[in-house]
Amino acid sequence: MRKQFLYFFVCFVSSMSFAQKDKELFRINNEPVMVSEFKQVYEKNLAVLEDEASKDIDNYLELYINYKLKVKEAYKLKLDTLKTYKRELEGYKNQLIAPYLQDNDYLKKLIKEAYDRTKNEVRASHILIKYPKKMEEKDSLVLYKKISDIRNRILSGESFEKVAKEVSEDPSAQINGGDLGYFKAFTMVYPFEEAAYKTKVGEVSKPFKTRFGYHILKTTGKRESKGEFEVAHILIKASKGDKEKINSIYKKLKSGASFEKLAQEYSEDKGTATLGGKLPKFGTGKMVESFEEAVRKLKEEGSYSKPFKTRYGWHIVKLLKKYPVGSFEEIKSELTRKMKKSNRAGLSKQAVLNKLKREYKIKENKNALKVFFNTNTHVLETQDLKEVLFTINKNKKILQKDFMNFIGHRHSHDVNDLYEKFKDIEIITYFKDDLVHKEPAYRNVLLEYKEGLLLFDLMQKKIWNRASKDTLELKKMYELNKEKYKNKKFEEVRGHIMNDYQKKLEKEWVENLRENNKIIVKERELKKFKKIFNQ
């Protein structure tokens, strides 16, 4: 209900703005409302006003004065100080701010990059050194040195596969020597994908970090993507006589037997046998490598492979349909959707942050940071911590105690790393707070939501809750207006009665607000306004 109320409310007051040099149309007590504000609201709603009475400026002005009286009453009752109001407003505020925290040019670049990496696949092997469970400042340097030393061993001539089996903390390395096979965009975390695509075939990357730990990788292949495939297969599981059995089936195929019927009769993949061996559509990295390679070799739809072996047993596979990678325009929306769900989304926000760091004048006091390197937390707690850590554009001062509150119980973490994260948060916070002064569109919509939430809470408090609970008054209204309700039973028309009672309560309440507030309409300005609309 709240969301529906806000939707209609925003339609009512949308596009409000406040001109500095403007004529006053009316005032409530000492608070003026300007002509431009009312003009924009009225013009915005002309298209949705259904009857001439609603379009009448005098009628509309009365409604707008009532609205302003209600907003004033909500502030008087301090509804804007309620925790629920603040929490909900913060949620709407974050939604409104989100587009301003994205660099559209950078997003376009990322989407184009994702398309190129969907068309082209890369193969890589890696070595992982995991972070310890409790990461401390000293651990970062230790891990970096460890992964660098491993890289130097490989650059000196040792086999990547051999070293991966010895030292990699990825358990699968013991089996595959770090080989991850071919993959494309969105398969791996972005830093890993980036390193794989940017490293030349046969070369070893420099150490890099992901959320899992430190890595090095060796790019071992690059190729054009074939897109996705739809296939059917016949599986004979690994057992005695399996090869003879699959060869027998292959001979029947060669003699003209139906693939679908053979799959139904002989395939030991019970999940697909009844479907004639048909598998769900798949792309690179979804099947075991030998299976994928057999499929890639099939050129024509309808063709089938010779028997081949995987760890599951012997297969014959038939190509039903190819789904090549579409054009950029065809898959752009899909790539955009994937990007928003992946860790790429944070890169655009990081681009905005980097831009702000270049634009803002940030003055840092590194000496004030030194106290936080003291591992004795008791010493920190006894400090005043009133020194300025850094300033943003001279008017925003961030103190040591602010950083201390951010650190909380994370004293074991890397102080420099925590400080950089804290600084980034404060820069973004400054940007958000400053946005209301720089972006009229954002400011106006935010005001609409502020007042919309207040009015919802106010109407609930003053009208809706009372109307829903006051059964005696509802029945009294019913008894006095039985003809209006067509002599139906009370419960049958309860909703109708409640609606009428709400209107009655609101009318009485608004009349009371008008009596207790001084309203002055500037008739001269109103007359000028009417002339604009030929009224």
N, C-alpha and C positions, 0 to 999 in steps of 0.2 A: 504493500500500500504506500509506504514511504516513497519508493522509487517512482510510482505512478504520479503521486502528488508532486514530486519534484519535477517530473517531466512537464506537467501542465503549468506548473509555476514558472519554470524557465521559459516556456513559450510566452507566458504573460509578460515577463519583465526582460526578455532577451534584448541584447544590444544596448543596454543602458550605458551612458557615458556622462562625464561631468565636465562641462566646459568651465574654464576659469573666468572668462569675461562673458557672462550670460545674464539674461534677465530672470528675475524671480517670478515664478508663476503663482506659488502659494507657499505658506509657511505653517508649520505646526509648532506652536509655542515659539521658540527662538530658532528653529531649524528650517532653513529655506529649501525649497525644491525648485529647480531651475526649469525654464521652458524647454531647453534642449533635451533634458532627461525625459520629460513627459512626451515630447514630440517623437523621440525615437521609439518609446514603448508603444505609443498610439499607432505610428506608421507600421511598425513591425506586425501589429495584430490586426490591422485593417483587413488583410487577406483572409483571416480566419474567423472574423466576426460575421455571423450569419444573418442577422436582421438589422434593419435600419436603426432601431432603438439602441442596439449595442454600439453602433457606429457614432451615435450622437455624442458630441464632445462633452457636453455637460454631464451626461450619464456616465461616460467613461472616466471623467475627472472625479466624480463622486466615488467610483469604485477604486480609483487609484489613491484617493485620500484615505479611504477605509484601509487599503493595504498598508499605507504608510503608518497609520495609527496602530495597526496590529504589530508591525515590526517594532515600533517604538515601545509598545507594551511588552513585547518579548524581551527587549533589552532591559526594561524597567524591572522585570521579574528575574533578571539575571539568568535567563535560560542559556545564554551563551557561555556561562561558566560551568555548566554541567559536564561531567566527564564523558558521558555518552555522546553529547553534542560535539565535544572537542575531538573525540576519537573518530566519530563518523565524518566530521569535516576534514580531518587529516587524511582519511581514506579518499575522499573526493578530490582533495587538493593534490594528492600524489597521482591520481589518475589524470588530472588536468595538466600537471607538470611533465608527465612522462614524454609527450612529444617534443618538448623543449630540451630534453636530455638525450636526444638522438641527433646525430650528425647525418643528415639525409644524403649528402654527397658521399660520405664514408660508407653508408649503408648500401648505396648503389654499387660502389666499388666491391664490397663484400659479396653482394649477390652475383655480380659478374664473375668474380673469382670463383665462387661456388659452382657456377655453371661450367667454367673451364675445367674445374676439378671433378665435375660429374661426367664430362665428355672424355676425360683422360684419367687413367688409373695409375697408381704407383705401388711398387712393392718395396717393403723395407724389413730389415731385421733390427732389433733393438736390445739394449742392455739397460736394466732398471736398477737403481739403488733407492730403496724406499726411505721415506722420512721415518724417524723414530716416533713412537706414540706421543711422547711429550717433547715437542721441538723446542730447543733452546737456541739462543743466539749463536753460540759456538758451533752448533751442529751444522749450520748452513755452510760454513767454511770447510768443515771436515768432509762433508758429503761432496762438495764441489771438488775438493782436492782428490777424493777417492775416485770419482767418475773421470776426472781429468787424467789421473794416472792410468786408468783402464784404457782410456782412449789412446794414450801414448804407447801402450803395449801393442795396440792394433796398428797404429801408424808405423811402428817399428818392424812390422812384418808378421805378427801373430795372426792366426785365423780368427775372424770375428765370431764364427760359430763356436770354435773351441773356447774362446774367452767367455762368451755368453753362457755356455754350459757350466763354466767354472764359477762365475761371479754374479751373474744376473739374479736379482731377487724376484723376477717374474717366474713363478713355478713352471710355466709351460716351456721355458728356455731349456730345461733338462731334456725335453723331447724334441723340440724343433730348432734348437740353437738360436733362438731369438727371432726366427723367421715368422712374420705375421701374414705372409701372402700378399695378394693384391687388395687394395682398398681404394675408396674414392671419398669425395667430400661428405662430411657428416658421419663418417664411420668411426673415426678416432676423435679424441679431444682436440680442440683447434691447435694448440701449440705443437702437438705431435704431428698433426696433418701438415702444418706449416713447415716444420723442419723436413719432413719427408719429401714434400713437393719442391722445396727450394734447394735441397741437396742433390748434386749431380749423381748420376748412376755410377756406382763403384766407389763413391767417396763416403767418408764418415763425417757426420755432423759435429758441430761443437756441442758441448754439454748444454742442455736446456731443462727447464722445470715444467712439470705439470702438477696437478693436484695429488698425483701418486708418488712423486719423488723426482730424482734427477735421472735423465736419460742421455744416452747417445744412440744414434741410429745410423745404419748403413742403407742407402738407397740402392736396391739391387735390380730394379726394373721399372720401366714406364711404358704404357701402351694406351691405345685408344680404347675407350669403353664400347662394348657391344650392346649396352643397354640392359634390358631384361629379357628373360626367356620363359616360355611356357612349354613344358615337356611332359612326356609320359615315360615311365620306365618299367622294366621287368627286373626284379631282384631275386637272385638265388643266394641265400645266406651261406656264409663260409661253413663248409662241412665236407665230409668225404663224398667225392663224386660230383661236387658242385660245378667244376669246369666242364665235365662231360654233359651235365644237364643243361647248362647255359648254351653250350655249342649246339645241342640238339634243338633247342628253341630257336636259335639263330638260323639253323638250316630250314626250319619250318617257315620262318619269316621270308627267307630268300626264295622259298618255293611258292610264296604268294599268300601265306596265311595272314589273317587279320591280327595286327599288333594288339588291338584292344581285347580281342578274344583270348589271345595267348596270355596277356597280362592277367585277365580275369581267371584263367585256368591255372597258370603256373606261378605267378609272382608271389613271393613270400613276404612282400610288404603289404600286410593285411589292411593297412589304412588307405591304400590307393588301388589295390587289386580290383575291387568292385567298381572303381571308376575307370577301369581300363588302363590303370597305371598313372593316371593324370596327377601331376604335382601342382601346388600353388606356384604362381609366377614368382621368379626370383632373379636376383642380380648377383654381382660379384661379392664374394665373402659370405654368402648365405648357405652354400653347400661345401662339402669337402673339395679340396682343390682338384683332385683327379676327376671328379664328377663334372665340375665346371669346365675343365679343359676339354673333356669329351664333347660337351654340349657346344662349346665355342667352335669346335672343328666342323660342326654340321652346317653346311652352307644353305641348303634349301629346306623350307618348311615341308614336312612330310618325310624327310630323310631320317634314317636311323643309324646308330653307331654299330661297330663290331663289339663283341663282348669285351668288357674291361673290368678291372678289379679295384675296389676301394676297401677300406677296413671293415665295411659292412658285409661284403661279399661280391658276387659278380652281377654286373648290370648290362642291360641293353637299353639305350635311351633313344627316344624318338622326339624330334623337334616339331612341336605343334605350331608355335607362332613366335616371331621375333618382335620385340618392342624396342626399337632404336631410341637413343636419347633424342628428345624433341628439340625443337628450336628454342632459343632463349625466351621468346615471347610465350611459347606454349607452356613452358615449365617455370616461368618467372614467379607466379603466385605460389606454387608449391615450394620453390626454393626459399621464398620470403617466409613462408610458414615454418619451414624447417629451421631457418636461421633464428627466428624469434624464440624457438624452443631450445636452441643449442646455446653453448657458451659463447658463441659469436656475438650474441645480443649485447653482452657487456662491453664488447670492443668499441661499439658505436658510442656508448656512454663514456668510455675512456677517452675517445677522440674529443668529445665535448670538454671533458675535464682537462685534457692537455691544452686545448684552445683557451680555456679560462685561465690556466696557469700562465699562458703567454700574455693574456690581456690584462689580468689583474696585477697590481703592484703588491707583491708579497714580500714583506721584510721579516727575515727570520733572526732570532736571537739564539744561536747555537749554544752559547754559554748557559742559558737557562735550561737546556735539555740535559746537561751533564749530571745533575742531581739524580736523574732517573736511572742512571747506570749503576747506582748503589744497590747491591743485591739485598741489603738489609732493609726490609720493608718497614720496620719500626722507625728507622731513621727518616724515611720518606714521610711517614704519618705525622712526624713531629715538626715538619717544615711548614712555613707559611704558604709557600707555593703561590705567591702573588705576582711573581715576575711575568712579564709578557713573553710568551714563546714566539709568537709571530703576529703580524697585523696584515689585514687584507684591505687594500685601498685606503689605508690610513684611518678608516672609520670603524673597523671591526678588530677588536683586540682579543686575542686568545691567550688565556693565562695558563700557568703551570697547573693550577688546580683543575682546570678543564680537562687537561690531558690525564691527570691523575684519576679523575672520575671515569674517563674512557678506559684506562688501563684496568681498573677494578682489581681482580685477582689474577690477572694475566702477567704477573711480574717475571715469570720464567721465559716469556716470549722475547724475541729479538726486539730491543727497544727502538732501534732505527726503523725496523719494519712496522712496528706499531705506530710510531710517530708519523710515518709517511701515510699510513692508512687514515690516521686521525686527521691529518692535514687535508687529505682528499675529501673526507666527509665534511669538514668545516668549509671548504671551498664550495662544495655543492650546496651546502646549507645556505651559505651567503648568496649564491646564485638564485636559489629558490626564493629567499626573502626579498631579494632585489627585483625579482621578476615582476612583482605587483606594481613597481614604479616604472618599469620599462615597456611592458606589454599591455596596452589597453584592453585587448581582446581577452587575455587571461584574467586581468583584474576584474573586468565586468562579469565574466562567467563565474568567477570565484565568489563575487558579491552575491550573485543570484543564488548560488548554492548555500552560502552562509544564511541568507534571509529565508530561503526555501526550507532549510532544516529547522530554523527557528519557528517559522510559521506552522510547520507540521507539528512540532512539539507543543506550541501554543494552542492550536486548534484541538489537539488531543486532550490537553489539560482543561481547556475552557468549555469545549463543546462536545466532542465525540465521546469521551469517556462518560460524561454526565448523561448524554442521551441514551447510551447503551445500557446504563445501569438504573435509570429512573423509571422503573416499570409503572409506578403509580401515575406519574404524569403522562406516560404513553397511553395508559388505559383511559385516563381522563380525556385526553385528546380524541381517542377513539370513540368514546361515548358521545362527545359533543359533535362529532363529524361522521356519524355512521352512514349518512347518505353519500358523502364524498367517497367513502370506502366501499360503496355499493352493497352495504349490509353484509359484507363477508365477515367471517370469524376473525377475531383479533390476531391469532397466530398466522393466518393467511396473509394479512396485510401489515404485519409488524414492521417489515422493512420500509414500506411506504410511510407508515406513521412515524418511524424513527427519523426518516429523511425530513419530514415536515417539522418535526420537533427540533431537529438540528437547525433548520432555517429560522425557526422562531427564536431559539436561544441566541443564535448569531446576530439576528436583527436587534434584539434587546441589548446584547453586549456592545455592538457597534454604536448604538445610540448612546449608551453610557460613556463609551470612549470619546464620542464627539462632545458630550456635555462637559467632560472633565479635561478637555484640551482646547486650547485657543487656536482656531483655524482661520487664517486670513487669506482670501483669494484675491489676487491682483487683477481686478476686473479689466483694466486697460490692456494688460498683457494677454488675458484670456480672449478679449475681443479681437486682438491682432492675430492670435493663433487660429481662431475660428475662420478668419478671412482666408487664411492659407488653404483651408479645406472647403471653402465656399459654404460655410455654415453661419 
